[in-house]
Amino acid sequence: MAFYKTDDFDRESPYTGVIHKPVFSVGASVRFNLFGALILEPFYAYPISAEKDARRWYWGLNIVPGW
């Protein structure tokens, strides 16, 4: 994402009308390559930029093709 000033984040997109904000989080993940065809990536993350009531640790799993 390219921007010149941080107040650019508070403007609506001229195409969708959505206010886009960057997402900041901390956590850990590990990748497992299954036979070169599939990558499994479990993660444990804490979203710093989320609203106060949504700030908690989250487990997740990314499944990505291996090619």
C-alpha positions, 0 to 999 in steps of 0.5 A: 500500500502506498500513501503520503500521509497517515490521514489518508487511512481515514478516507473512503475508497472512491471505488467501493466507499469502504474505509481501508485500514492496515491490520497489525497483529503479533503471533506465531505460525509454522508451515508443513509441506505435504509431499510438495503439493499442499502447505498447511500453516497453523497460526496463533495471532493477536490482532493489535489493531482490532476493536477492544472487544475483539482483541483476543488470541485466535487460532487458525489454519491456512491451506495453500497449494505447494506449487 
